[in-house]
């Protein structure tokens, strides 16, 4: 953060990363569905070793874009 309290571009100190299991629980889908979204490039993720971490803001953005307005 800058002295004025603003985040600098590329500053990830405030980013909250979620596990695949946490994303699956949030979205109420299976972990396999989350893995498919990540592997298809629909949900950005960072690979750490053999596991993935997903930015919470990316999950919220995906859900916002995917919202279906019936009627």
N, C-alpha and C positions, 0 to 999 in steps of 0.2 A: 504494500500500500504506500501511496505517496503521503507526505505530511498532511495533505488536505483530506486524507481518508479515502481517496479514490483508488481503485485497483488499477494497476498498470496493465497494458495489453500483455497477454502471455503469463500473467501472475496467477499461479494455480494454488496459492497457499490457502485460499478460501473454498476451493472446490471440494465437494463431498462425493466420494466415490462409493458405489454400491456393488455388492457381489451379485452374481447371477441369481442366487437364491433370494436375495432381498428384492431385486427387480421383479422376479417372478411372483413373489408374495404381494408386492405393490400392485402389479398389473392383474393379479389373480389368474395367472396362467402357469403352465408347467415350465420347469427350467429348460426343457428341450425347445420350447417356443422361443425363449429368450436367446438361446444359442443360435437358433435359426435366424432370428432378427439380426444378430451380430454378424454371423457368417455371410448373410445376404447383403450386408452393408446398410441395412435400414436403421440400425441402432449403433452409433459409434461406441467403440470400447477400446480400452487399453489392455494389452496382454501383459500379465506379470507372471513370468514362469509359464505354468500350464493353465493358469486361471485368468479370468477376465474381470476387469473393473469397469463400471459404467458410471459416467458422470450423472448425478441426480438431475441436473438441468436438462441433459439430453433425454432422459426418460420422460420428464415432464413435457418437453417439447414434442416428443414422439406421440405421447398421449393426446396432446392438444391438437396436433395435426391430424390424428387418426379419429378424432371424435366425429361420430356420425349423427347428424341431426335428422331424425325421422320426422316425417310429417310435413 
